[in-house]
Amino acid sequence: VVIEPPSSIVEPATLNDVVQVDALAEHPDHFKGEIVLRAAVAGVNEAEKVFGVIDAEEFETCGRVDCGDGEILPVKFAGKFPKPKTIVRITGRVARNEKGLIFVAERVEPEP
C-alpha cells in the first residue's frame, strides 16, 4: 500500500526540479540552496541589474505579462538580460531584501 502525502505538504526542491514562480512565491521557505526557476520575463531594469518575472504557466495561458494576480518576482542578474515575454530557466537562489523576495540568478537561459 502506497500512502500519498496530503497535497498541502510541499517537499523542498532540489536542483533537478524546475520550480514555477507561483510555487516559489507561495512557499519561499521550501526552496533552500540553488534551484532552477521556470518563468516568463515581464520587464527589465538594466540600470539596477534586475528583471521581473511572472509564472510561465500563467503567461502561456493568457499570452500577456500582466495577467494573473500581478505578482512579479524581481531577479538580480549580472549577465545579459533576456527579452520581455521570453520563457527562461533561471538557476539561482531565493533571498530577501528590504522589499521582500528576490531571486539571485547565477545563470539565465532561454527555455529549450
N, C-alpha and C positions, 0 to 999 in steps of 0.2 A: 504494500500500500504506500503510495506516494502522497505526502501531505504538502499541499501548496501553502506558502505563507500568505497571509492576508495582503490584499493589494495596497494597503496603506503603508506597508513596510517597504522602504526603499533601500536597496543594498548600495554600499559605496561603489562608485565607478572605478574601473581600472583603466589603464592607458589603452587597452584593447577595445573598450567600449566607446561608442560615439554618443555623446550627450547632446540633447536638444536644449535650446535656450530656455524654453518654458520649464523644463525639469530642473535646470540649474537655478533659475530664479525662484522656483517653489521650494527647493530643498538645498540651498547653497552649502550647508554644513555637511552634506553627504558626499561632497566632492573634494577629497583631500589629495594633494600631490598633483602631478601632471595628468591632464586629461585631454581628450580631443572633443572639441565643441563643433557641432554642425549648425551653421547659421546663415542667414541672409543679411547682406550688408545694407544698412539703412541710410548711412551717410558717413562722411569722413571730415575730420578736422586735422589737416596735416600740420598746422601750426602747433597744435598741442600733442601731436603724435597719437591721436585717438580716433577710432572709428566706432560707430554704433552698429549693433546687430540686433535682429529680431529672430524669432523662431522660424527656421527654414520651412517647416511643415505649414505654418500659417501663411507664409509668403507663397508657397506652392499652391495653396488653396485659393487665395484671393488675388494673387498677381501684383500686389502693391506692398510697399513697405510701411504704409500707415494703417494696415488692417489689424484686427485683433484688439488686444487690450492696450495697445500703445506702449507696451513695456520695451524699452530699448536698453540693451546691456552695453556699456562702454568697454572697448577693448584697447588696451595700451600696446602699441607695437612700434618698433624702431625701424622696420623694414619698409618695403614698397607696399603701398596701400592698395587693396582691391577696389574695384569699381562698385558703386552702389548697384543694388539689385543683382548682385552676384552671390551664388551659394558657395560657401567656403567651408573648409575644415581647418580649425584653429587649434594648434597644440599649445597648451599653456596651463596656467594655474589661476584659481579664484583668489581674489584678495578683496580687502575692504579699504576704502579711503573715507575722507570726510563726507563724501556724497553718497556712500553706500557701496554696493558691489561693483567691482571692476574685474575684468579678465585680463591678465597679463600674458600676452602672447609671445611664444618663442618662434613659432612658425605659422604662416598663413598660406594655404594652398587652395586653388580652385577645386571644387568637387570633381572627382573623376567621372 
